[in-house]
Amino acid sequence: MIEFFSAGVLGYLLGAVPTGVLVCRALRGADVRQQGSGHTGGLNVSRSAGIWAGALTAVVDVLLGVAAVAGATLM
């Protein structure tokens, strides 16, 4: 039961990381939520900060998902 709860907490915490906001702020100094569509995903980041920033955001988002699944599997 504790493993199930821990996996949920881990997934929630990893999913709460605003990758797009962090990447756009680090590379451009702007808040991606105030630009374009207002979403924090890779497409809006690429529109706001460039294609490489959008690609980085997408890759990190995928890796966070993989980390959540791997962490839950290993528990």
C-alpha positions in Angstrom: 0.0 0.0 0.0 2.8 2.4 0.8 4.5 1.7 -2.5 1.3 2.6 -4.3 1.0 5.9 -2.4 4.7 6.7 -2.9 4.4 6.0 -6.7 1.5 8.5 -6.8 3.4 11.1 -4.9 6.5 10.6 -7.1 4.4 10.9 -10.3 2.6 14.0 -9.0 5.9 15.8 -8.0 7.6 15.0 -11.3 4.5 16.1 -13.3 4.4 19.4 -11.4 7.8 20.5 -12.7 7.0 23.4 -15.1 9.7 22.5 -17.7 8.6 24.9 -20.3 8.5 27.8 -17.8 12.0 26.9 -16.5 13.6 26.5 -20.0 12.0 29.7 -21.4 13.0 31.7 -18.4 16.5 30.4 -18.4 17.1 30.9 -22.1 15.1 34.0 -22.8 14.2 35.5 -19.5 10.5 35.6 -20.3 7.5 33.8 -18.9 6.1 31.5 -21.6 2.7 31.6 -19.9 2.4 35.2 -20.9 3.2 34.6 -24.6 1.7 32.8 -27.5 -1.0 30.3 -26.5 -0.1 30.6 -22.8 0.6 26.8 -22.5 3.9 25.7 -21.1 4.5 22.9 -23.6 7.3 22.4 -26.1 5.4 24.0 -29.0 4.7 27.3 -27.2 8.3 27.4 -25.9 9.6 26.9 -29.4 7.5 29.8 -30.6 8.7 32.0 -27.7 12.3 31.0 -27.3 13.3 29.1 -30.4 13.1 25.6 -31.8 16.0 24.2 -29.6 14.3 25.4 -26.5 11.1 23.8 -27.5 12.9 20.5 -28.3 14.7 20.6 -25.0 11.4 21.2 -23.2 9.8 18.2 -25.0 12.7 15.9 -24.3 12.8 16.8 -20.6 9.0 16.4 -20.3 9.3 12.9 -21.8 12.2 12.0 -19.5 10.2 13.1 -16.5 7.4 10.8 -17.6 9.9 7.9 -18.0 11.4 8.7 -14.6 7.9 8.6 -13.0 7.2 5.2 -14.6 10.6 3.8 -13.8 10.4 5.0 -10.2 6.9 3.4 -9.8 8.2 0.1 -11.4 11.2 -0.1 -9.1 9.1 0.4 -5.9 
